[in-house]
Amino acid sequence: MQQYTEKSIKVLEGLEPVRKRPGMYIGSTDVHGLHHLVWEIFDNSVDEVISGNTDTIKVTLKKDNSVIIEDNGRGIPTGKNVTTGLSTLDTVFTVLHAGGKFDDSAYKTSGGLHGVGASVVNALSEWMIVTNKHGGKITESKYKDGGKITQSCKEIGTTNRTGVTVRFKADSTIFKSIVFNPNTIKERIRETAYLYKNVKIIFDNEIDNEQVTFVSETGISEYVDFINDGKSTLNKVAYFEGEDKITHIEVEVALQYTTSSSEIIISFANSVKTPEGGSHETAFKSALTESINEYARKWKLLKDKDKNFEGDDVREGLTAVISVRIPEKIISYEGQTKNKLFTQEAYTSVKKVFEPKFIYWLEENKKYAEKIINKALVARDARIAARKAREDVKKLKSTAKQTLLLSGKLTPAQSKEYNKNELFLVEGDSAGGSAKMARDKKHQAILPLRGKILNVEKAKLRDLLANEEICTIISCLGAGISPDFKLEDLKYDKIIIMTDADVDGAHIRTLLLTFFYRFMKPLIETNHVYIALPPLYRVTNKNTKAITYAWDEQTLNEAKKKNPNHEIQRYKGLGEMNADQLKDTTMNPSSRHLIKVSIEDAALAERRVNVLMGDNSTIRKEWIDQNVDFTLEEM
């Protein structure tokens, strides 16, 4: 037994705590944590935008997977810091809790990690180079191996410009992968450009030879237009802004109603997206509901006997973007990575700014107001009508196991350890039969699907709940559907869609993903939905009879080279595999290939679902003509 003595107590100096426990600072060391490094440096540049000192930011993704972020802000002071003995620049990049964000003298508001962002990125980088323009001088600092100074702040020239350029390469010993997703970075840049009018943000993707410039003249109103592109709308985008003179919180809201049933609310605090909402989003929802009820009562659009609209009624078809800028001294989040705003003053300020302006807008735009309230009335009636159907679903949940087993549909997992269990949604009875034999009986359940499920993007909730295949899926998962969906009731850690690698299989996957996106969105947001990747080819060495599987043309060519005398089988569907082959290639956790389904670009995801799965066939045809190449290539 190890002794617990004074020597057991370790003191981590400098940036060692970050490298020892990176998750405490950036959330994780997966792809999300990797991109968080970019956000921290990028947010420092955005803070210069907020303070009125920057109008251009450039983000460059280099071919060696390093990233450059540069701005034309004030730059960083370079004089000696009295506390650390280092230059101020080196102090900012190598000392935790050092920066200009601990009071409001340098920054009224900011979105970074409050003085630890730059040093955390340095701590988790293989190397970093900082070029700084400040006070007429150009200086350069270099670091490596997690923030060790290899060249302290050194003057390398003179200039009449200001700004900071940071180039870093993430440490491959810390992160599972150091390959950045250009689309993820581009989405963050696009969002930020919408938040700050007339600020130019350039994304230079040298890997794919693409350069895009984002700049918005109308701000978040243009963001709402972008999200709703192609949708039928009930009103022009309404925009509201103001500042609470007591808290000095600045509030912006843009909203528009569409004819769809989906609700989209995207919120930001000091330019940082808050996907889990928080006090600002709660205040907006409350003010919206109260205002519409007040207007509807005043103009007798709600009868005396009617109950007030509920929040879901008035938010059906709503697209809204909320942005608040909160003074540094009062802003607070739940968690270090700031997914949810906690600042209680934001609730009061958003209501104070938005509610009277929205009520005035309703009065001044009676035509739009009546359309919105009529839609809420339809939503209310549909909610009441669907309540019984949802109750039927709840009853179905309680008898689901018996019903599904009797019908022969579900082959359940034996274990009750839901956090380890997996549900395979399998195309067709033939593949379902092989999957049942190939599965791990303890933790894997099989649900064969008969053909294509309902396209929920074109269906009402009542139609959805009348569909046998969808009700079966709902019952198997056990968590209900929105607005009653409860993630804690989910019976499986992974829901794996396993379909053929053909057009029909792709369509079934799309229909299932649309259903999960619209009615069980938390499944995707919390990484519970996956797509199985069965191999396309089976390569058999004619001499040794050794078998190699290939998932694409590249791995097929590699298999051909390794097996010059070979025979190739092209799998047309899952049913062509026997149970052993399906197990080894597609179902066994130690050897299978899975794609994790996630929402990296919320606005773009909404646009794609609407265009590809919605009612407007003209827009869908235009998108396909512009984005799909139907040219056949010879094998």
N, C-alpha and C positions, 0 to 999 in steps of 0.2 A: 504494500500500500504506500502510495506516494505521500511524503510529508508535506504539510501545509505550513510554511515558515515565511519569514520576512522576504526570503529570496523568491517566493512564489509571486510576489507582487511586482508586475512589470509596469514600467513607465514608458509609454509610447511618445516619442518626441517628434516635433515637426509635423510632417504629413503622414507619419506611420499609421495613425489611427484610421485614416481614410483607406489606405491600402489593406489594412487588416480587416476592416468592416465596411466595404464600399456600399453595401446595401443601406446602411444608415444614412448615407449622404445622397445617393442617387436612386435609391429604390431597389435596384437589382443589377446584376451583371449580364443580363440578357440583352436583346436588341433594344429594349426600352431604355435600359440604363445607358447603353452605348450612345443612343441619340440624345440622352439627357446631357451629355457632355457638350454637344453642340448648342443645346438650348441655353446652358449657363453662360457661355461666352457670348452667344447671340443676344441674350437678354441684357447683358451689360451694355451692348451697343444700343439696344432699344431704350434702356434707361437714359441714354444721352438724347434719344429722340424725345422722350417724355419731358426732359428738362429743357428742350428747345435748342439743343446744341448740335444736332445731327439731322441731315436731310438725305443721307445716302449710306446704305449698308450693302456690303457685298459678301456673299458666302460662296466659297469655291471648294468643290469636291475634287481632290487630286487623284491621279491614277494609282498612287501608292497608298490610298485609303487615309491619307492625312486630310485635314480640313483647315481652310483659311477663312477667318472672319475679320473683316476690316470695316472701319467707319471713319467719318470725318468729324468726329466729336472733339471734345476738349483735350484729349490725351490724358496721360497720367503724370502727376508731378514726379520728379526724379530726385529731389533733394533727399538728404539722409534722414531716415526716420529715427526719432530720438529714443523710441522704445526698443527697436530691434537692432539698430546700428547698421541696417542695410539701407539701400536706396528705397524710396517709397514704392517704386515699381516692383522691385524684387520682393518687398514685404507683401504687397498685394497678391503676388503669385506663389509665394512659398510659405506664408504664415496663415493658419486658420484664423477666422474671425478678424481679419484686417481688411479695411476698405472704407469707402465713403458713404456707407448706407446705415450707419448706426445712429445717426441723427439726421435731421432734415436740412442741414446747412449746405450740403452738396447736392442731394437729391430729395425733392419733395416726395416723390413716389418712385418705386422701383419694383422690378419683377424678378431679380436674381435671388440667389440663396443668401441674401443679407450678409455679404462680406466673406462668404466661404466659397462661392462658386468658382472663381478663377483658380484658387489654390487647390480646390478639389479636382478640377479638370487636370491641372498639372500633376497632382498626386497619382492620377490614374492614367497618365500618358507615358509612352515610351520616350518621347521627347517633345519639347515645346520651344518655339522661338517667338519672342514678342518684340515687335518693332513699334516704337512709340515716337510720336511727334508732339512736342510740348515745349513751350517757352523758347521757340526758335531753334531747338535742337532735335536731331534725330538720334534716338538711342536704341540699343538692341541688347536684349538679355536672352540667354540660352539655358535650357534645363534638360535633364535626361533622367531616366530610371526613376520616375515618380517624384520629380520636383527638385532633384539635386542640381545646384547651380554649377554650370560649366563655364558660363561667361556672365559675370555680374553686369549690371546696367552700364553700358559702354557707349560713349558718344561716337557716332559714325558719320555725322554730317550735320548740316544746318538746313533750315527750311522756314518758310513763312506760313506753312500749313500746320494743321493739328489733326490728331486722330490716332487710333490704335489698330495694329494688325497683329492678330494672334494665329499662329499655325501650330497645330498639334497632331500627333498620331497616337491613337488609343493603344494601351498596353495589351498585347495579345495574351499575356500571362494572367491578366485580370478578367478579361471579357471572353465570353464563349465564341464570339466572332467580332472582328473589327471592320466588317464590311457594312457600310452605311447604305440605307435605302434612299435613293434620290427622291422618290415620291413623298416619303415621309418628311424630308427636309423641305421640299417644295411646298407642301401643304402648310407647314408652320410659317413659312415665309409669306405665302399668300394671305393667310389669316392676319398676320401682323400688318401687312400692307393695308388691309381693309380697316384696321383699327386706328391708323394714323394717316389722315388725309395728306396727299401730295408728298409722302415720303417714298423715295425710290429704293427698292430692295432688289438686288441683282443676285440671281443664282446661276453660277457657272459650273456646270457638270462636265468636267473634262473627261470623265470615264466614258460617257455616252456622247460627247461632243455636242452638248446642248447648253445654250445660254438663254435665260428667260428673265425679263425685267417686270417686276410687279409694282404698280403705283395706282392708287385709287383717288379719284377726285371727290367722291361723295361718301367715302368711308363705309361704315357698317350697313348703310342703306344699299350700297352696291353689293355687299356680301349677301344680303337677303335676296337680291335679284339673281345673284349667281346660283344660290341654292335652289331657287324656284324656277330656274330656266327650264322652259318646256311644260310647266304646269299651268293649269287654268287657275286664275286668281280672282279674288273677290274685291280687292282694293289695291290702289297704288301703295307702294311702301310708305308707311308712316314712320316718321323719325322724331325722337324726343331727346332733348338734352338739357342739362342744368347742373348746378352745383349747390350742395347743401352748405349754406354759409356758416353753420355751426360746426359741422364735422370736416368741412372742406373736402368732402367726397364728391368727385365729378361723376355724373351718370349719363350714359348714352343708351338708348334703346331704339331698335328698328324692328318693325313687325309687318307682316303681311299674311292674309288668310288665303288659302287655296281650297279647291273643291275636294281635295283628297282627305282621307281620314287620319293621316299620320300627323304627329306633333313633333316639331323640331325646335328645340331651344338650345342655343349655344351661348355659353357665358364665359366672360374673361374678367380677371382682376389684375390690374397693372400689366396688361398685355399677355398674361399667362392664362391659358385655357383652363377652366375648372370643370372637367367632365363630370364630376360628381355634384356639381352645383354648389349650394351653400346659401348663405344668408341673402346675398343679392338676388339669386334666382328665386328663392322662396318668397321674397318681398314682391318681386315682379308678378309671380303667379297669383299671389293674394290680391294685389292691386288690380290686376286684370279682371279677376272674377268679381270683385266687389264693384268695380266701375261698370261692368256690363250689366250686372244685376240692378244697380242703381238706375242706369239709363233705361233698361227694359221696364222697370216698375214705373218710372216717371212717365213714359210714353205709352203705358198700358200694353206693351208687347208681351209682358207676362201677366196673366190674369190673376185676380185676387186669390183664387183657389190654388194656383200653381205654387209649388215650392221653388225656391231660388235655384238657379243653375248651379251645378257642381263644377269644380275646376276642370274635370275632363270634358264637360260639355262645351265650355267656352274655349278650350284649347284645341279642339279637333280641327285639323287643317291649318293650324297656326305654325308659322315659321318666325322665329324671333332671335335676334342677337342682342345680348346685353353686355355692356362693357363699363366697368367702374374703375376709377383711378383713386386710390386710397392713400392718404399720407403715410409715410413710412412708420411713424411712431405708433399707429393704431392698427396696421394691417396684421392679420394672423390667419394661418391656414391649419387645416387638420393634416398633419404629416409633413415631412420634410419636402416631398416632391409636389406639394401644393395642388392636389387634385380637387380640393373642396375648400371654399372660403369660409372662415369661421368668424370674421369680424362682425360683431353684433351691430355696430353703428351703421353698417352697410344696409341692414334691413330697414332701418328708419329712414335713411337717406334715399334709398331707391323708391320707397313708397311716397316720400315727401315730394320728390322730383317728378316721378312718372305719373302717379295717380291723377292729380289735377289736370295735367297736360293731356292725358288720355281721355278723360271725361270731356274736356273742351273739344278735343278732336272729334269725339263721337257726336257732339252737338253740332259741330261745324260740317260734318260729313254724314248727314242723315242717310243718304243713299247707301253708303258703305256700312253704316251702323246697322241698318235694317237687314242687309245681306248677312252680316256677321251673326246677328241675333237669330235670324231665320235658320241659319246653319246650326246654331247652338240648340234651337228647338228640335230640329231633326235629330241631332246627336243625343239630346236628352231622351227623346222617344225611343231611339234605337238602344240606348243604354237600358232603359226600363224593359224593353222587349227582350234584350239579350241577357238580362239578369237571370231570368228563369233558365235560359240555356246554359249559363255559366254554373248555375246551381246543379243542373243536370250533369255537367262535367265533373263537379265536385263529388256528386254521388257516384259517377262513373269511376272516379279515382278510388273510392272506397271498395268498389267491387271489381276493379280493373284486373287484378291478378287472376281471379276465377274466370271472368269473362274471356280474357285473352287466351288463357290456357285451354279453355273449352273449345274456343274457335280454332285452336291450333296455330295462331299467329305468332305469339311471343314464345321464344325459348329462353327462359329466365336464367340469370346467373344464380349460383347456389349461395354465394356469400351475401351477407347483409351489410358488409363494409362498403357503403355507397361511395366513399371517397377513393375506392380502388376499382370499382366496377365500371364496365364499358358496355355501351349499347351500340351494336352495329345495325344501321338502317341499310338493308341490302336490296338491291334491285332484282326482283323476280324470285319465283319459288325454286328454280333450278339452282341458282347461286346460293339461295338461302339454305338449301339442303346441304350443299358442300360446306357452307360456313358453320352450320350446326355441328358437323362432324369435326371441323377443324378448330373449333373454338376451345378456349380454356374454360371448362365448365364452371369453375369456381367464380371467375370474375367477368366472363364475357357473355352477354345476352345477344340474341339474334332476333330481329324483327324484319321479316321479308315484306316488301312493298309490292302491291299489285299495280304496275303501271305508274302513270304520272298523277301526282296529287293536284289539288286545286291551286290555281294561281291566285294567291291571297291578295295580290296587289289590285285585282279587279273585282274582288268579292267583299261582301259585307260580313260582319261578324256572325250574323245568323246563318249565312250560307256556309261559313267556315265550320261552325259547330254542327252543321248537318252533314258534313263530309266524313264518311266512315274512316278513311285512311288517316285523316288529320286527328280525329278524335282518338284513334288508336295510339298515335304518337304522343298526344297530350297525356293520355292515361298511363302510358309506359313511363314517361319522364316524371310524372307525379307532382309537378310544380305549378300546374295551372297555366293560364295565359294572361297577358296584360289585359286590364290593369290589375288583375289579381295574382300575377306571377310572383312566386316566392322561391328565390334561389335556394334557400335553406331546406326546401322540401325536395330538391332534386335527388333522384335515385341513382344517378350515374355521374362519375367524374368526367368521362369522355363520351360524347355522342359522335360516332364515326360514320360518315356517309360513304358507303361502298357501292359504287355503280360501275357499269361497263365503260370502257374508254372509247365511246362512240358518241354520236350526236344525241341519241336518246338518253344515254347516261348523263351527258353534260346538262341536258334539259332538266332531268330529274334532280340533279344536284342544285341547279339554279332555283328550281321551285322550292326545294327544301330550305335552301339558304334564305330565300325571300320570306318564307314562313317564319323562320327563326328570327330574322332581322326585324320583322314587323311585330311579332307577337311574343317573342322570347328573347329580346335583344340582350338582356344581361348574360345569357348563355354565351354569346359571342364576345361581349365586353370582358368577361371573366375567363376566357380561354377554355371553354368546355366543348367547342365544336371543332371537329377535324374532318378532313377528307382523306380517305384511304387511297394509296397509289399502287394498284396492282401492276405488275410488269406487262409490257406490251409484247415482249419476245422471250422465247425459250430457245437457247442455243445449245445444241448437243454435240459434243465432240464424238465423231463417228468411230474414232479409234479407242478412246478411253471410256466413252459413254458418260463422261463428266458433263454436268449441266450447269450452265450459266444463264442468269436472267438479266434482261435489259429493259430499262424503263424509258429510254429515248434513243434517238439515232446515234448520239455520241457513245453511250454505253454499249449499243449494239455493235458499232464499229470496233470498239475496244475488244469485245467478246470475239468478234470474227478474227482479229489479229492474233489473239491468244489461242484460238482453235482453228487453224487453217483448213482442216478437213472437218467441216461442220454441217449440221442440219438445223434449219431455223423454223420454228413454229410461231406464227403471229396469232396472238390471242384476240379473238373477236369479242369475247365476253367472259365474265367471271365463271359462267357455267361450264366453260371448256377446261377449267382447272379441276383436278381432283382435290380431295380434302388436304392431302399432304402438301401439295404445291401451294394451295391457297394459304395454308397455315404458315409455311416457311417464308412466303414472299409478302403477305399482306396483313396477317393477323397477329403473328408472334411479335410481342413488344421488342424483343432483342434483335429482330432482323427486318421488321417492316419499315415502310416509308409512309409518313403521315404529313399532311399539310395542316398547320394550325390556322384556323380562320380568325381573322382579327379585323378591326375597323381602324385603319391607319389614317384615313382621310374621310372624316364624317360627312363633310359637305359633298365631296365627290361621290361617296357611296350613295348618298340620297339621290343625287342626280342620276347615277347609273341605274339604280333600282327603278326610278320613275320612268326613265327613257326606255329601258329594255323590257320592263314588266308591266308598264302602265297601259292606258287605253289609247294613247296617241300614236297610231301606227305610222303617221307621216314623219314624226320626229324620230321614231325608231328606225325607219328606213334610211333617213338622212344620216343618222349616226353610223349605221352599218355600212353604207356606201363610202363614208369618209374614213372608217377605221378598220374595215375587214378586207383583207386581200384574198380573193377567191381563186387566184392563179394556182393551178395544180403543178407541183414539181415532180419530176420523175424520181423514182426511188433508186 
